[in-house]
Every structure is written in C-alpha cells, then in structure tokens.
C-alpha cells in the first residue's frame, strides 16, 4: 500500500540543501535547514535528519517483530535499514576525517 506523501526540498542560492518538508497522513517531517557548523560555532539542529527518520521506522518495524505480525520480510526490512545506517555512518566518518562534516563543503 502506497501512502500519499507530499514533499518539498529546498536549496539555497548556492544550490546546497536548505531544509524542506515531507508530509502525509500521520507524518510531518521538517528537514534540517543548513549545516550545523563545526567546533565552538556548532549550532543545534533545527530539523530532522535522514538518520532520525530511519530510526523511527526501524523502531516501528522492531515493534512489529514483537507481535503476531512478526515475519521474515519485516526482519529483512529491519536488516536493510540497519545497513543504510552503516552507509550513513561511513559517510559521516569520512566527512569528519576530511574536516568537512557539519559544512556544505563536498
């Protein structure tokens, strides 16, 4: 079953991701607008990150696995979301090593 989701993703004048939203029945996500920065100038988040949204979906699927709806397909979905986290962690570590995490630097 596909759920209707409306999305709008913004960019700043330089073409960098600049927030946006994703909404549907029971879903309302305001995406992080702008980089957080680095060091003492680091800001608090003002919106959601992909990792947080994946975490909420993962929590729900893990819950299903504790009910009579537990199944192999849901377990595979859990594994794939966990795999997605690993790729995102790798991306963040790589950006940290290059000193560009928290910025719009590529």
Steps between C-alpha positions, in 0.01 A plus 500: 500500500646831396436794730465839337794718605545861396855628503680822439879515524673837491842620392678823586643748246812281465294186429562345844228307685302754705221315678155416384225270611339162440139444607234236484224359718660474845838620370650847524873545450674837493849434362816657637557842348866582447820349637562470873853637482810377676677553832385774737275650229298176467124566508214294634296317234189681377348206317512128439783300348454188286658295779227604745221415259657160432531446875126558549411256220744247643339530843158433354617197303676359806175546691314300233751222555374469860141443387306231316598681178864397538629370166808446288422791266487745791827359636659556157369858500657550845831369370492732197429807712787399728716467188395849390616629841841342442538684169395829661744447788776429246409820313514705822834353612651562159380862510635539855841370389508761224388774742184585305230340717250767612570716194386528142849410381509193275 
